Amino acid sequence: MDTTIFETTESQVRSYCRSWPTVFTAASGSTLTDEQGKEYIDFFSGAGALNYGHNNPELRTELLNYLSSDALVHSLDMMTPAKREFLTAFKEIILQPRELDYKVMFPGPTGTNTVETALKLARKVTGRQHILSFTNAFHGMTLGSLSVTGNSMKRQGAGMPLTNSSKIPYDNYLDGETADFLWLERVLEDSGSGVDKPAAIIVETVQGEGGLNAARAEWLRGLRELTQRHDILLIVDDVQAGCGRTGTFFSFEEAGIVPDIVCVSKSISGYGMPMALTLFTPELDVWAPGEHNGTFRGNNPAFVTATAALRRYWADDSFQNGHLAKVIDTVQDALTKIAIEVEDTSVKGRGLLTGLYFQDPQIAGKVAAAGFEKGLLMETSGPQDEVLKLMPALNIDLVVLERGLNILADCIADVTGQDITLVFEPATATA
Ligand SMILES: Cc1ncc(COP(=O)(O)O)c(C=O)c1O
């Protein structure tokens, strides 16, 4: 296997290829194959960009038909049938059944693009500059997104002061006894507090990069209530937790809240193609035409696969309440069993944005490395990479899922010396 060109020519900044030092040649569903013909089960899913697996055949058929038809591929924000169909499907399948009245904006095609858009809009609407975000948040790598991100290594990369933002404690960050939002309530009410009233508070319902901390539904409801009472916009960054990853299309559905602005990207195209949305309530739509733009807002192949994914998986409740619920139960049962058997370990996250916290921060990395050797791709999360992160595809075949979970149990046994036997209900359903 020749990897010289990557080492001599590609920047030092590369990272995932260091954890998985092989050359991948093919991918289908939840299985990747490398140049040696070795197969890997994918519990990583493109960091959440491949919720419906690799090369999903139903989405691919739509994509190939589109590409061979001479229809537009690139269109900035011009009108095309592909965009019309996506907007129609998104409105009819996602927004209307959830009684969400959002305008849809296409920012640039990445997660950080939609976050930057949300921050800019919140400042424009309110005329305020300050944004509050949470300890251990991750919102992307451009300057605005970094300013609301917690991780010190990533913040340092900015090379300049990250301003106009402060961090406040996420759910369960303090001692578990301090009342939620005690400090925030106090400073917002006190004109002598010296804390500028923020334009917005940005939150992840589950902190995907920051250690899989999952906010409780009542905490999210408290945050919504507080922001409404103080006339502060609430932005939910659903870039990683959205598109079904926590068991519902939007991760905030469980809490029953309606954010003012929602950031969506990663799996919205359904096929791993760059695409992002910024959703906001109609009264926030104060943009002048072209005031925020970008060359790659009209990626028509992504509209086509996004529409196909919405129709295939979300047109009714059957996928969410059937296969997806079964996959979540299977993963959560397995993780709970492991956490009971292995000392100083606990289950983190929610739905399929989940994993295991190990008190010894070395363990998660060692288990992920053992996984690679045994043919299972997993990453780590948290400020010290102390959490092993599992993000299988939502439509993963249950037999493949069980095989992956058994490899996981073997890897943990190898690293910790604690034997674990997982027992599964018969795997009958497939997506
Ligand atoms: C919650 C959240 N927001 C924003 C981003 C940034 O997305 P991108 O890497 O596409 O810019 C990420 C990426 O992991 C994320 O998890």
Ligand as a Chemical Component Dictionary entry (heavy atoms), coordinates in Angstrom:
data_LIG
# 
_chem_comp.id                   LIG 
_chem_comp.type                 NON-POLYMER 
_chem_comp.pdbx_formal_charge   0 
_chem_comp.three_letter_code    LIG 
# 
loop_
_chem_comp_atom.comp_id 
_chem_comp_atom.atom_id 
_chem_comp_atom.alt_atom_id 
_chem_comp_atom.type_symbol 
_chem_comp_atom.charge 
_chem_comp_atom.model_Cartn_x 
_chem_comp_atom.model_Cartn_y 
_chem_comp_atom.model_Cartn_z 
_chem_comp_atom.pdbx_ordinal 
LIG C1 C1 C 0 -22.615 20.785 16.019 1  
LIG C2 C2 C 0 -21.712 21.111 14.876 2  
LIG N1 N1 N 0 -21.788 22.328 14.311 3  
LIG C3 C3 C 0 -21.008 22.670 13.272 4  
LIG C4 C4 C 0 -20.074 21.790 12.754 5  
LIG C5 C5 C 0 -19.200 22.202 11.612 6  
LIG O1 O1 O 0 -19.548 21.529 10.456 7  
LIG P1 P1 P 0 -18.527 21.530 9.202  8  
LIG O2 O2 O 0 -17.383 20.666 9.612  9  
LIG O3 O3 O 0 -19.328 20.936 8.081  10 
LIG O4 O4 O 0 -18.138 22.938 8.971  11 
LIG C6 C6 C 0 -19.969 20.512 13.317 12 
LIG C7 C7 C 0 -18.990 19.536 12.785 13 
LIG O5 O5 O 0 -18.734 18.508 13.329 14 
LIG C8 C8 C 0 -20.810 20.163 14.398 15 
LIG O6 O6 O 0 -20.730 18.975 14.987 16 
# 
loop_
_chem_comp_bond.comp_id 
_chem_comp_bond.atom_id_1 
_chem_comp_bond.atom_id_2 
_chem_comp_bond.value_order 
_chem_comp_bond.pdbx_ordinal 
LIG C1 C2 SING 1  
LIG C2 N1 SING 2  
LIG C2 C8 DOUB 3  
LIG N1 C3 DOUB 4  
LIG C3 C4 SING 5  
LIG C4 C5 SING 6  
LIG C4 C6 DOUB 7  
LIG C5 O1 SING 8  
LIG O1 P1 SING 9  
LIG P1 O2 DOUB 10 
LIG P1 O3 SING 11 
LIG P1 O4 SING 12 
LIG C6 C7 SING 13 
LIG C6 C8 SING 14 
LIG C7 O5 DOUB 15 
LIG C8 O6 SING 16 
# 
